[in-house]
Amino acid sequence: MPLTTARDTLTTRTGSRILNLLLPHHRTTDRVPAPAEAFPHQLGRISAFVRDGSPVLFTLPGFPCKSPNPAKVLGHLPDQGERLSLTFLNTLCTDIERIYPPGAHVIICSDGHVFGDLIGVPDDHIDAYADDLRVQIGRMGLHRLSVFDLRDVLGDLPHDTKRTRIHERYAPTLAALRAETRVDDQSLALYRGITRFLVEDTADWTGTRSALQRSCRQRAYGVIQRSRAWGTLIAEHHPRAVRLSIHPQPIGAPKFGIRLLDAPDAWTTPWHSAALHRSDGTWTLMPRARAARLGRVVQQGGRPSHFAQTDQSSSWSVPG
């Protein structure tokens, strides 16, 4: 076998082994698992890093901010749900390093400022959330992770100016997005999922239920526009990266949906929920109000961290 062919075969084999580490965590609505060969986009990008002998770079838009609905979350700062998710991502990179010594790195592309005005979260809460993510990553020694946000692109410009700039430069038109939603099932599912989140996240609405739903349907298109804009900007800054997504993705899609923690719903994320430590030692995500019925609050670092499953109602603390 020619040397180049043997090298290409080894590269592809290594790329498949790396992708196989991700497959058990694939976030998708497809019911049947698929082999690495069913993901040619990801396999090609991973293999390009392997061919160069460089660390595999992943970008993950997400970790924007906590939901503004206190019935869903414990507060506006990262808690045990985020810590577990960050640890999972760092461990995934460590697992990759065991079979591919250059390893891997995940860039958390924190997108809260991109659509904060549409979801009703103050910009200072979004700054505090992203800053604390960096603190948690450093404190836990998660050296294979980093955080990237609009401040890395547009510095200290006013937040509204930043949003306007990326929307004008990168966002699809509303007409194009509506047309796509009418004909594409995945786009329609995303639109409906975001609309549902916006309805659930609204805690202080004083109008009618129908008016709230109309408002959320309109804002959902804006969130998708801004999210698309953010994705294009990320691709511009990290053109070779393997794109991960916190949303469910079909088999073979350009983005690879990844499940960060166990949850009963494929759309649930740590920033829309609270973590519950089950009595059997496992973790799951659920709305704060439900977790409070099943357990008691655990304090860590001087603030609420998660719930521990118990039949008792008093809270207790662990060292921060």
Number of C-alpha atoms within 10 A of each C-alpha: 6 6 8 9 10 11 13 14 12 15 20 19 14 19 24 21 16 27 20 16 15 16 17 12 15 23 22 20 15 12 7 7 12 14 11 20 13 13 20 15 16 24 22 15 19 26 22 18 20 22 16 10 14 14 18 26 20 20 24 25 23 18 24 21 26 26 25 23 23 18 20 23 27 26 19 18 22 24 27 20 25 22 16 16 17 23 20 16 19 21 14 19 26 18 16 23 17 11 12 20 13 15 21 23 23 24 20 24 21 23 23 26 26 24 23 20 16 17 20 14 19 14 18 9 18 22 19 14 22 25 14 15 23 16 12 18 19 13 10 11 12 19 13 20 20 16 19 18 22 21 13 9 13 15 11 10 12 10 18 14 11 18 21 13 14 19 21 12 11 17 22 16 13 13 9 9 18 14 11 14 18 10 10 10 11 15 17 16 13 19 21 17 14 20 22 15 18 25 20 16 20 16 14 8 10 8 8 8 11 9 12 15 15 13 14 24 18 12 20 24 22 21 22 20 21 25 21 17 22 25 20 17 18 20 15 10 11 15 12 16 22 23 24 23 18 22 22 21 21 18 22 15 13 16 20 27 25 22 23 21 18 16 17 9 9 16 18 20 25 28 25 25 27 29 29 29 22 15 11 7 9 9 20 17 24 22 20 24 15 14 25 20 14 18 22 21 22 20 18 16 11 11 15 18 26 27 27 23 21 15 10 11 13 10 13 12 14 10 7 9
